[in-house]
C-alpha cells in the first residue's frame, strides 16, 4: 500500500521528520524526551491539525493524521508514538463534536486550536479497570493516583485520565476527567528508562489530593466492564497508534533492502527479503482496513471493536516480523547500532503492549464469538 504523499500535512511530517532523525540516536542513548521536536510541531500547528477548520484548526482528516504518524514513525518513532497519544484523544473529541455528544467538545476543540494545546493521557495503562482513588467531598472529588505510561507528559498542557470512586449505590465507578498539567497536585516523575521508545517521555504522573469538581467529570462507567465509550475510542485510537509501527517497519525495510542489495545473488538473502515484504504487505493492508473503518462515519458497536482489535493484533505481529526479517536479510551488520535496525527492533516491540494485548485480545474475541460478555 503506497504512503499518501499529496497532503500538506504529510509533506510537513516528512520535512520535520528529516530534522528529527538527526537527533533520534541522541535521545535514544540518553533516555531524554523529544522536547525540541514537540516545540517544532507546536510551531507548525500539528497539534491542532485535526481540529475542524470551522473551529480554528487545520481541518486535517483522520486519514491524513494516520499518514502523518506513519511518516514520522519512519524518522523518529518516539516522537510519532507520543504524538499518536495526543492525536487519538483529539480525534475522539472531533468525533464527539461531529456526533453532538454531551458534554459538548466544541469549547475544548476551540481552545486546542487557539492555544495549540498538547494532550496526554493514562488511558492505555488504565483502560477498562481504571486506577487511583476518587473520594467524595463537597462539590466534587479528591483524586490521588500514580499514572504510568503518560506519553508526552513533559510538554503536555492537559491530562485526560480517570480514577475509581466507590459509589455506595452503584459500586466501583470509573470517573473520567481532564485536568491542567500545571496543577500543583500533579508531579511528573523522571522514571522512563525502557528498552525502546526511549524518547516518548512516558513518565509516571503522581496525583495527590487533586480536586475535581462534579461538573468536571465527563464520563462515569462501571469499573471492569465494557462500555460504549470503548466502542468509540477503540477504532479511533488503534488505527492512529498502529500507523506508527507500520512506519517503523517501512523504515526497517528500506534500510534492509539497501544493505541486502550488496548480496542480492544469495538465495537466502532473497528469501529473507521476500518474507520481509510479505509481512510488511500484511501490516500495510490490515492497517488500511483499520483506517477505512475509523475514517468513516462508523457506528460504534462491539462487532466493530472486536474487528479492530483483531486487526490490531495482526498488524502488530506483522510489523514486528517485518523488522525481524529485515535484520535477517542484512545479517550480522544489523547488530551495529549505527545502522538503525537495532533501534527499529527495540521500538517496534512497543506494539505488543497497547491494549488489548494479544492474549487478552484472543480471549476477548473468543468470548465475543461464543456469545459471552467479552470481558470476563
Secondary structure, DSSP 8 states (H G I E B T S, - for coil): -----S-HHHHHHHHHHHHHHHHHHHHHHHT---HHHHHHHHHTT-TTTTS-GGGTS----HHHHHHHHHHHHHH-HHHHHHHHHHHHHHHHHHHHHHTT-SS-SHHHHHHHHHHT--EEE-HHHHTTT--SEEEEETTEEEEEEEEEEETTGGG-SEEEEEEEEEETTTEEEEEEEEEETT-TTEEE------SS-TTS--EEEEEEEEEEEGGGEEEEEETTS--HHHHHHHHHHHHHHHHHHHHHHHHHHHHHHHHHGGGTT-HHHHHHHHHHHHHHHHHHHHHHHHHHHHTS-----HHHHHHHHHHHHHHHHHHHHHHHHHHHHH-GGGGSGGGSHHHHHHHHGGGGGSSS-HHHHHHHHHHHHTTS-S--
